[in-house]
Amino acid sequence: MTMQFAAPQGLGASAPVSTFDAVVETAMFDQPTLVISLDRVEQQYHALKAGLGRADIHYAVKANPAPEVIARLVAVGSHFDAASRGEIELCLAQGARPYEISFGNTIKRAADVAYAHSVGVTLFAADAAEELDKIAQHAPGAQVYIRLIVETSQADWPLSRKFGCDRDMALELLDRARDLGLQAVGFSFHVGSQTRRAAMWGPTLDEMHKIWHAATEAGHNLTLLNIGGGFPAFYGQDIEAPTDYAASVMDQVSARFGEVARVMAEPGRGLVAEAGAIVAEVMLASRKSARDLHRWVYLSIGRFSGLAETDGEAIRYQISTPRDGDPMGPCVLAGPSCDSADVLYEKQPVLLPLSLSAGDRVVIRNCGAYTSSYSSVGFNGFPPLAVMVV
Ligand SMILES: Cc1ncc(COP(=O)(O)O)c(C=O)c1O
């Protein structure tokens, strides 16, 4: 990646601008680049932690696995939720302690369970009998929590039924874990990513509390409630401030679960999204016919190079350009690849300056989560999203 800095325009000595802002507004990149601010990640960690209180934060590494992000989070005391051996190795290499890493994917290779156990990871997720057998064989005596399927339709990016099991099976799995010599410590769930209001957690926590109660009645001494992710980022629609949101979630947890020994939360999006912006450019602005009401604007970044969460137009990123003062008009926004699925927003077009043309800079805000980690390695020959950490 080549990069040149231009002097930030219009900035006097009295208008301090962060390195992040200066880079996002003025640095020249020869490919779409995610710029991520470590200081903003740290600020957001503290804001969430202030609301979460006694709950441990296990950052969901999948949201943004830049080594520098992990290192900064290690430095401020975060723990980590890893989805694979690769993420465990990444966290360890950045100084995380193995007992502060949970292996949260319910689908794990046996060899990776053995690896995790060998390096001192002690906490594993499961939602199936076969997975428990695997853990018992390759990580004997480990702590396990059982993931429940919960209703996620309130979330903007709901997670599918791929993960978790129902109540009855969860109770059976606790018994099985105990019989296998594992420590069945508790439950986990995920309310769905980008759950914009803390109040939306209520019905899920009610359900979880009923299941927790049933397990306790059945003789299990549960000590861990893993409340997962779901903490929102600002994409243009109102959200609560991170500390207020997290505190409200914890108030709801405490009201139902009392002083459960250990609560952990796994924010991904809510921790890193607002710390990042993608700098890209317009490749083409055109119309399909003279009568077309909408222009098509094709960007240098698309669904396969980092903006996968535009699927179904679920996540609507905020886009700014240096021409934002010009008259605006609706346009269909698309990526650069030769793939007709590479359309970002069409059902609900985006308002962009009518003067926008090829070569113009575009900045896509608050996209530090699930962009670099979703980017393909080289679909259609376009390079993966570059990352610059400031
Ligand atoms: C197990 C687990 N925990 C946490 C997260 C992070 O969720 P979010 O980005 O909504 O905070 C995910 C996301 O997929 C997940 O699978």
The ligand as an ORCA input file, in Angstrom:
! r2SCAN-3c Opt
* xyz 0 1
  C     -20.159    -16.188     20.262
  C     -20.194    -14.753     19.870
  N     -19.975    -13.821     20.809
  C     -19.955    -12.517     20.505
  C     -20.158    -12.081     19.222
  C     -20.079    -10.600     18.948
  O     -21.307    -10.065     18.681
  P     -21.489     -8.501     18.454
  O     -20.594     -8.114     17.364
  O     -22.933     -8.327     18.184
  O     -21.107     -7.822     19.729
  C     -20.439    -13.001     18.212
  C     -20.726    -12.545     16.846
  O     -20.969    -13.268     15.929
  C     -20.442    -14.375     18.543
  O     -20.639    -15.319     17.605
*
